[in-house]
C-alpha cells in the first residue's frame, strides 16, 4: 500500500509521522515549504491545542466530536514524537520551548518522502490507482489536506485549491474568519489603543455573541482575540447587514461618571481625549456601549482560518469521501472551524490521528 499526502501542514506532517512509525509507504507533497502555518501559530510560540474542550469551540458538532474522541490520544502523540508541552492559565497548549520551530522539528517525518515546492494541478485515477499531475504515483490512497487561502497574500489566493474541481464536491462558499472587523469609524487618533472589555456582536439590536478580552483599535477597524472570535460568528451569518460591535469598556465596574475629570484615572489617555468631546450623558452611555457599525472584515491574508469549505456531506465519519473511500479529506479544507486558542490546529491533528487509525488497520 502506498499513500499520497497532499499538503504539508499539521495534518499532513502528523499523518506522515504515524505512517513512518507503522512502516506504511507514502509521499507527501507541499506547494511551498512544509509547516508554514505551524511556524506562524501563536505568534511564533505555536498554540497547538487546548486542554479545555466544549461544543461551542467549533461551528459544527462533527469537529467537536472528532477532537473529543482523540483529545487524550493527541497528548500522547505529542509525547511520542518527543514534544514537551505546557499549558497556560486558559488551557492553551504550547511547546515547552515556546518555539514553533520545536513543534515543526518534532513533527518532521522522513525527509526522503517529502516533495516541497510541488503544487498539485490535477488528480487522476487510472485502473484504481491515483496519479498527481499525471507524473507522481501510483497511490492506493490519497489524503487531501491543503488547507485554505487564509493567511496567504492576495497574489497566492487565486486558484488555491482548483485541483479539487475534478472531484465535483459539494462546497460551502468560504469567508475570512478569526479576523479583525472593518468599521464605519475613523480611529486614526486611537490607533493601537488596547482595551480590556466585554465585546459583543450585535445584529438588529440583538446580541449574537459576547466575549471578554482585549480589543485593539486600528485606523479603520478593530482586532484582538475576543474580536476574532466574534468574527467566527459573523462569518456564519447569511445576512451580514445591520451588524455592530459593541464594547463595554468597564464591564467589572458599577459606576456613573459625573465629571469628565473622573475619566483620567479610568481610561487610556487617548480614550480620555476622545471621550472629552462628548457630553456626560453620552460618556456614560458609551462606556457601556461603545458601538460601531461593521462594514466587513479584513482580507483572507489577515485571517487565521476560513469559515466554509468542503461540505461534511461529502465525507463519512472516517473522513473518507463517500463517492470514493480511497480518498480522505481533513483539516481546514472541511467546513469546520474553531475559535482562537489552538482549536483549529487541534482539529487538524485529530484528523491525522483518525486517518492514521483507518490506514493502519487496512489489511
N, C-alpha and C positions, 0 to 999 in steps of 0.2 A: 504493500500500500504506500502511495506517495501523496502528500498533501501540498497544495499550493495555497500560501497565505498571502493575501493582497492587503497590504497595509502594515507599516512598522511602528504603530503606536503601542499603547499599553496592552491592548488585547492581543495584537499580533505577536509582540515580543514575549508576553507571558505564555501564550499558547506554544510558541516555538520552544520555550524553556521546558514546558511539560512534555512536548514531543521528543526533545532531546533526551530527557530522563527515561522515557519509555521506548527509546530506540526506534521511533517511527520516522520514516524518511519524509523530508519536506524541503520546500524552498520558500523563502519569504521575500516579497517584492515591495519596495518602497519608492514612491515617486521622487523623493528628495533624500533626506537623511533620516534614519530611524530615531524615534524618541523626541521629536521636536516639541510636542505639547507637554510631554513629561518634564522636559527641562524648564519650560516656562511656568509650570504649575506652582502655585503658592508663592509667586514672586521669586522663583528660584529655589525655594525650600521644599517644594513638592508635597502638596497636601494630597496624599494618595488614598485617603479613606476617612472614615469616621466611626468611632465606637458606637455612637448613638444612631439608632435607626428607627424611623417611624414612617407610616404610609405616606404622609404628606411630603416626604423627601423627593418623591418622584411624581411626574404628571400622570402616571398610569400604574395600576396595581401590578402589572407584569414586571416592571422594573423593580418594584419593592420586593415582590415575591422571590425573584431570582437572587437578588442581593441577600435577602434574608436567609435563603437556603444555603448560601455559601459564605456567610459572614464570618463564622469561626474558621472555616477552611481557608479563607483568604489570609487570615492572620498566620495560620500555619504555613501557608505558601511563602509569605514574606520571610518567615524563619528559615524555611528550607533553602531559599536562594541566598541566605546569609545577610539579609537586610534587617538590621536592628531598628526598631521603630519606637516612637514615643507619642504620647497624646497631650494636647494642651487642655486648658480648663473647659473648653467647649466640646471636647471629644474628638477634635480633628487629629488625624494620624499623620505624622511626619517621619522621615528618616531621622535617626538619632543625630546624624551628622548635620542635619538641616541643609543638606545639599541635594538638589535634584539629580546632579551627576552621579551621586552614590546609588540612587534608585536605578538609573539607566545602566550603570556598570553591573549591578547585581542582576538586572533583567536580561542583559545581553546574552543571546544564545550563541551557538556555534557559528562563528562569522563566515565559515565557508558556505553556509546555507543562506546567506543574506545577499540580496541583489539590490543595491541602492541606485538612486537616480534612474529608475526604470518605471516611468508612468505606464499604466495599463490603458490600452486603447480599445481592446476587444477581448471577448471571451468566446471561444468556440468549442463545440462538443462534437467529437468525431469517434464513432464506434464506442461510445460510452466513456470516452476519456476527454479531459479538458485541456485546452491549449490557450495560452495567453499571448496576445499579439501574434498569434499563428506561429510562434517560434519557440516558446518555452512550454515544456510539458514532456510527456503526457502526465496528467494528475488524475488520481482516482477520486479525490475530494477537493473542493475549494472552500476556503474560509475568506469571506469578504468583510473587511473591517477598515475601510479607508477614511472613516470619519466624515467630517463636514468641512465647509469652507470657513467656518468660524475661526478667527484669528489670522486668516490669510489676507494679504494686501489685495486690493481690487484686481490687479492685473493677473493674479493667480486664482481668482474665484471663478472665472468663466469656464464652463465645461468641466467643473471639478470632478463630477462622477458620471460623466456622459457615457463611459464604457458600460454602465449598467443598463442602458436603454434597451439593449437586445434581450434582456431578461423579462421585459414587459411587466414590471412590478407595479402594484398599487402604491402611490406615493402621496403623502400629505405635504403640501407646499411648506417650505421651511421659512423661518423668521428668526432674526437675531435674538438670542436670549442670554440671560446673565450679562447684561449690558446696561450702560447708562441711558437716561432719558434726555431727549432734546426738549427744551421747554420754551414756551412763548413768553420768555422773560429774559431781560438783559442783566446778567450778573457780573458784568465787567469789573465793578468795584468790589465784588465779593468773591472773585475767582480764587479758588484754593482754600476757602474757608471750610473747616471741618466742624460738623455739628453733631453732638450726641443727641439723639431724638427718637421719637416714635414715628416711623414713616408709614404712610397709608396710601394705597392705590384706591382712588375713588372714581366711580363711573356713575353718571346721572345721580350724583349726591348719595350714592350707596357705597359703603366701604367694601371693596372686593377682598383686600388682604392688608394686614398691618404687621410690621415687624420692627422691633427696637434695634438700634445700631448707630453707626456713624455714617452720615451723609456728607458728601464732598461736593461743594458748589463749583461749577465751571462757568466759563463765559456764557455759554449758550445752553447749559443743562445741569445735570446732577448725576452723581455716581456714588459708589460705596457699596459694601456688601449687602446691606439691607435693601438698598435701592435696586441692586441687580436681582435680588430675589423677588422684588415686586415685578420686575420686568418679565420674569418667567410666567407670571400670571397674566400680565398684559399681552404677552405673545400668544396666549391661548384664546384671547377674546376675538370673536368673529367680527364684532363691531367695535372698533377702537376709537370711535368719536366720543366727544364729551368726557374725556378721561383727564384726571388731575392727579398730581402727587401732593400730599399734604404732610407737613412736618409739625409735630407737637414738639416745640423747642425746649419745653420744661416739663417733660412727662412725669417726673417724680417730685414735682413741687406743687404746692397748693397755695399760690399767691396771686394777688391782684396788684398790678403796678398803679401807683397813684401819682408818681413823679418820674419824669424821664431820667433823672439822676440815678434812680434805682437800677437802671439798665447797665451802668458802668461795671458793677461787680457781678453782673449776671450773664452777660453775653460777650462773645468775641468782639473786640473793639470795632472791627469792620461792620459787624451787625448792629452795634450800638449806633454807629453813624447812619446806617440805613434806616433804623427804626426811629431815630430822632426826627426824621422828616414827617412822621405820622402823628396823628392825634393820640391821646391817651387811650381812647376807646378803640382805635384801630390797633394800637400796640397790644392791648390785652387780647384782642381777637386773634391777631396774627401770631402771638406767642403760642397759642394753642392750635392754630390752623393756618400755618404758613403755606398757602395753597398756590399752585402754579399749573397752568394748562400744559398737558403733554401733547406735543406735536409730532412725536415719533421717537425712535431710538437711534443710537449711533450705528454705524455700519458693521457688517459682519467682521470686519478687521478688528474691531474693538470688543467683540462678543466672545465669551468663553465657550459657548455651545450654541446650537440652534434648537428651536422648537419646531417639530415636524420631522419629516424623513420617511423612510420606507415603512409602510403601514405594517402593524403587527398582524394583520390579516394574512400576510404573505408567509408567515413562519409558524412552526409548531412550538411546543414547549421546549424542544431540544435546540431551538434556533435554526432548524433546517427549513429550507424552502419547501412549502407544501407541494409545489409543482415539480420539484427536483430535490429529493432528500440527500443528494450528494453535495449540495451547496449549503453552507452555513452563512448566516449574516448576523453580525452583532455590533455592539458598541454604539457610537454616536450616529451611525448610519440609520439606526432604527428610530422610530417615532417615540423615543423615550428620553427624557431629560430630567435632571435633578437640580436641586438648589445648590447654592455655594456650600463649601465645606468638605470637599473630597468625594461627594456622592457620584459625580459623573465618571471619574476615574475608577471608583469602586464598582460601578456598573460594568465598565469595560473589563476589569479584572474578573468579575463574576462570570461574564460571558466566556472569557478564556477558560475558566475552570469548568464550566458546563460543557463547552465544546470539547475540551480535553477529555472529560469523562466519557463522552459519547465515542470519540475517536479511539480512545484506548480500550474500549470494550467491543469494538468491531472485530469480528473474527475473520 
